[in-house]
């Protein structure tokens, strides 16, 4: 499989190198987030981000954490991609993009930061536009502004990040319909990627824990579980048959169980969702839903057997603390329980279809 050009469907940059004040309009500059390169915490709206302690706590600050410089420097990123065996990378932020923007109270600040972030990410990807594909950030607390920014940003970027939880609103809330319509028209995927430790919008289940072991453990999968239910049983994908959604950062082993449970509830309680004409799992089978996976997930063969080979995309999670860099591709390729055809779909073909590469 030496000819396989791998697509990493979920890798990360760190945007704390950005001079936010210089990129914001003059009225917003005094409100610009204060960050330090490669470090947590950071500060905005008079708060420490992520939540530093107590219920819903975010990632701890590790003074000795070793971020890869490629998360700041695109040229070094390309070298790391070569080392890992990745041809194209789909890039998500780490600090502002996941931890805070959709939880900010100031809508004007959120919109300004989304524009600044997308411009910076476009500049990062300009080092090699074929290999580096950014995913745009939109201010979901202000849907009209989010639509404007989605239409502006995706001309140079490859998708739109959506948080699974925006001020307590689920993704089937009617307020988000204009954003979904725009994504469908633009033919770009919605990338559901939850951030942890956000003020006023903590991830599901994390309000019961003050230890990052547990908030990380439950926050990512629980929010994706809710998001999949809202997108399917909530009718979003029925109303937008051209919309594609990828559920990220939670693995894929939960998906067959949850879809079975969704279908069972539809069978016995379909009168409670009268506008839903089909089982929730059918939206997955007709190609509207994708799930990221990593090479060490033991349940991959079962997921492929139950959901088919067209729904999984490979994620390196480069280079967060739990990534397997530089071995993530190698781990997948060396699996003896996956066929060569399945590996090709996971490592390239499905992501190429999802992101229109």
C-alpha positions, 0 to 999 in steps of 0.5 A: 500500500505504498501508493496510498495517499493518506488523508488525516481527517482530524489534525490540529494547529495551535492558534495561540501564536496569533496576535489577535488584537492586530487582526480585530477591528479597533473597537474590539482590540481591547477585548482580544484574548490574551494567550502565550505560545503553546501554553494554557490557560488563556484569558478572555471576557474576564475569565480563565479558559479553559475552566481551571478547576471545579465542575467541568474543568478543562485540560490542565496546564502542563509546564513541560508539555511538548507541543510539536512546532508544526502546530505553529509552523506550517513548513514544519507541519509538512515535514511531520506529515511526511514523517507520519505518512500523511499526504493531506491534513484537515486542520482544526484549531485547539485553543480558541476554535474548540475551547471558547469561541462558541461559548463567548458572551460577546457576539461581536467579539465572537464574529471578529475572532472567527474572521481573524482565525479563518484568515490566519488558518488560510495563511497557515494552509498557504504553505501548501494549499493542496496538502493543508486544508483548514476547517472554518470557524463560525460564531454559532451564538449569532447565526446570521453572522455565522452564515456570513462567515461560512460563505466568506471563509469556505472559499479557502477552507474545507468545512465548518466547525460546529460545536455540539452544544451552544449555550445549551442549545442542541443542534436540532434547534431551529435557530441553526437552520440557516447555517445548515442551509448555507453548508448544504449550498456550499457543499461543505461538511459540518464537522462536529468537534466539541471543546472542553472546559468552556464557561457557560456551555460545559460538555454533557456530563462534565458538570458532575466532575472536577477531574480532567480524567473524567471530563475528557472521558465523558465530554467528547463521546456524550456530546457526539452521542447527543449530536448524532441523535439531534442530526438524525432523529431531530430531522436536520438531515431529513430537511437537508438531504445534501448535508454531510456531517462528521463526528470527531474526537470520540472514536467510533465504537459507540456509533453502532450501539447508539444507532441501534438504540435510536432505531429501536426508539423510532420503532416504538415511539415514532409518533413522537417524531412525526416529521421523521419518515425513516429510521435514524440509521438510514441517514448514515447508510445513505452517506450523510454521516461519517465518524472519525477513528484511530488505528488502535480502536479494537472495535473497528471490524465490528463497526465496519461490519455493522455500518459498512466501510464507507463511514469511517475516516482516519484521525491522527489527532496531531499533536494533542497529548493523546495522539500517537504521532508519528505512528498513527498511520503505521498502527492502522496499516499494520492491523491484520484484522482489516482488509486492504480495501477497508484500510484504503477507504478509512485512510483516504477514500472516505475522507476524500468524499467527505471533504470533496478532495 
